Amino acid sequence: MSQEIIEHEEKDFTKNWVSSSRFLFYLQVFVVLAFVLGGCYRMYNQRYKGKPDVEVQGSSTYKPVYK
């Protein structure tokens, strides 16, 4: 009977620190990778699209033009 309990404890996530630490390590790596890739994707979607064509008043240029 005690042999069954020992075998069950070896398979249990909370009792076996080797498998639980391995699982938590890979979970951490996956979460960090997901955040990095998500941030890169978000920055790519909201990137600077280029210099827009803006109409500037003649009186506010370096050499102002008045009527």
Secondary structure as GFF3:
##gff-version 3
##sequence-region A 1 67
A	DSSP	alpha_helix	2	11	.	.	.	ID=ss1
A	DSSP	alpha_helix	17	45	.	.	.	ID=ss2
A	DSSP	three_ten_helix	58	60	.	.	.	ID=ss3
###
